[in-house]
Amino acid sequence: MLPFFRDFFHQYNFYLQPFYFVIAWGLFGLLILSLVTTIRDIGKSTKTMHQIPCTECSYFTNNYYLKCTLRPSIANTELAIDCPDFMIRKS
């Protein structure tokens, strides 16, 4: 079976070259599209994470075990964006 494929590709190589060209550029286009989509998603998640106010709150402890004394379950998550107990830390 292998000699059949070898002979086929050798005989019709001239006709198959445009298909190889299209397939190569298609894969390159998919790679670029994937990179652009990934960069856009990273930008969206970064924008969301910068809206979390926990580090500015007076109840934030910066402790690994207890990050917030009032609502530790939502500390440093997207749920903390509209936290009703948020109070600006006074330096």
N, C-alpha and C positions, 0 to 999 in steps of 0.2 A: 504494500500500500504506500509506503514511503517513496519508492521510486516514481509512482504515479504523481504524487504531489510535486516532487522535485522537477519532473519533466513538464508538468503543467505550468509551474511558476517560471521555469526557464523559457518555455515556448511563448507564454502570454505576458511576459514581464513588461513589454512595451505598452500593452493595453492596460495593465494594472497600475502603472505608475501614477496616473491622475488620481486614482482611488487612494493610493498611499499618501499622496499630497493632501487630499481633502481630510483624510483620517488624522494625519499628523497635525494639521492646523485646527481641526475640531478638538482634539485633545488639548492642544495649547490654549484654545479659547476656554475650554472647561476649567483649566488650571487658573487662568486669569480671573474668570468669573468666581471661582471658589475663593481666591485670595481677596477679591474685592468684597465679597459677602462676609468673609471672616473679619476683615478690618472694620466694616460697617457695624457688625454685631458687637465687636469689642468696644467701639465708640459708644454705642447705645448703653451697654452695661456699665461702662465707665461713667457716663453721664448720670445714670441712676445711682450708682454707688457714691458719687460726690454729693448727692442730695441728702444722704443720711446724716442727721445732725448730732449723733450720739457723742462724738468727741468734744463738742462744744457745750454739752449739758453738764450741769453741776452734779447730777446723780451718777455720772459715768465714772467708774473707778479705775479703768484701764488694768484690771486684774483679769487674768485668764479664767479663773473659776467663777467670778461674779463681776460681769462687765457693768451691769446696771443694778442699783439697789432696789428700784421700784418694779421694773419690768425686765427681768433677765432673759425671758424667753424670746423677746423681740429685739434685744440690743444688737446693734450693728447689722440689722437685716433691713429689707425693703419695707417691712411692716413698721419700722421705727420712723419713717419719713413724716408721718402725721401723728406722732406720739403726743397724747394730751398732757403728759407730765413733763414735757420739755421745758427746762429753765436754763437760761444762759448762765454759764459759769462766770463768776466774778473773780478776777485775778487779784 
